[in-house]
């Protein structure tokens, strides 16, 4: 049996919470498809309102970033437990960091 395909969109640093909900509403009918899983990877500030906005649809919400520690004095970071509690079950991580690392790497 073939695995279900995933179509994911990384919103990067775009959309305020109200703009994000408006976009979800606009896309609802356009992304209905039983053959694929649709995932919106949204900025942390948009997670809760977007999770609420996609309820009852075929869309899941992913996070763009996660910090490995469970808690602590890590300003601006988001833990796995925080994301799960907010309704996230997918994560898109490491892409930007890999690009930054490769640009700064010294090749001998």
C-alpha positions in Angstrom: 0.0 0.0 0.0 1.4 3.4 -1.0 2.0 6.0 1.7 -0.2 9.1 1.6 1.6 12.1 0.2 2.1 15.2 2.2 1.8 18.7 0.8 3.2 21.3 3.2 3.6 25.0 3.0 6.1 26.9 5.0 4.7 30.4 5.7 8.0 31.7 7.0 7.7 35.1 8.7 4.5 36.0 6.9 1.0 36.7 8.2 -0.2 38.1 11.4 -2.6 35.9 13.4 -5.7 37.6 11.8 -4.2 37.5 8.3 -3.4 33.8 8.8 -6.9 32.9 9.8 -8.2 34.9 6.7 -5.8 32.9 4.5 -7.0 29.6 6.0 -10.6 30.5 5.3 -9.7 31.5 1.7 -7.8 28.2 1.1 -10.3 25.7 2.8 -12.2 24.7 -0.4 -9.0 24.8 -2.5 -7.1 22.2 -0.5 -9.8 19.6 0.1 -8.3 16.4 -1.1 -8.6 12.9 0.5 -5.5 11.7 -1.4 -3.0 13.9 0.4 -2.3 15.4 3.8 -2.1 19.2 3.8 0.1 20.9 6.3 0.6 24.6 7.0 3.8 25.3 8.9 3.1 28.6 10.4 5.1 31.1 12.6 4.7 30.5 16.3 2.5 33.5 16.8 0.0 32.0 14.4 -0.2 28.4 15.7 -3.1 28.7 18.1 -5.5 30.7 15.8 -4.6 28.6 12.8 -5.2 25.3 14.7 -8.6 26.6 15.6 -9.3 27.8 12.0 -8.5 24.4 10.4 -10.6 22.3 12.8 -13.0 20.1 10.7 -10.8 20.3 7.6 -8.1 18.0 6.1 -5.4 20.5 7.1 -2.9 19.9 9.9 -0.7 22.6 11.4 3.0 22.3 11.7 5.6 24.4 13.5 8.6 26.0 11.8 10.9 25.7 14.8 11.4 23.9 18.1 14.0 24.1 20.8 15.3 20.8 22.2 15.1 21.7 25.9 11.8 21.0 27.8 11.9 24.4 29.5 14.2 27.1 30.8 15.6 30.5 30.3 15.7 30.3 26.5 14.1 33.6 25.3 11.9 33.2 22.3 12.3 29.5 22.0 9.4 27.0 21.9 9.5 23.4 23.3 8.0 20.3 21.9 5.5 20.1 24.8 4.4 23.7 24.1 3.8 22.8 20.4 1.9 19.6 21.1 -0.3 21.4 23.7 -1.1 24.1 21.1 -2.2 21.4 18.6 0.9 20.9 16.5 2.0 17.4 15.5 4.4 18.2 12.7 7.7 20.1 12.6 9.7 21.7 9.8 13.1 22.5 11.3 16.7 22.9 10.3 16.4 24.2 6.8 17.4 27.8 7.5 20.1 26.7 10.0 21.6 24.4 7.5 21.8 27.2 4.9 23.4 29.6 7.4 25.9 26.9 8.5 26.8 26.0 5.0 27.3 29.7 4.1 29.7 30.2 7.0 31.5 26.9 6.8 35.2 27.0 6.0 36.1 24.4 3.3 39.7 23.2 3.4 
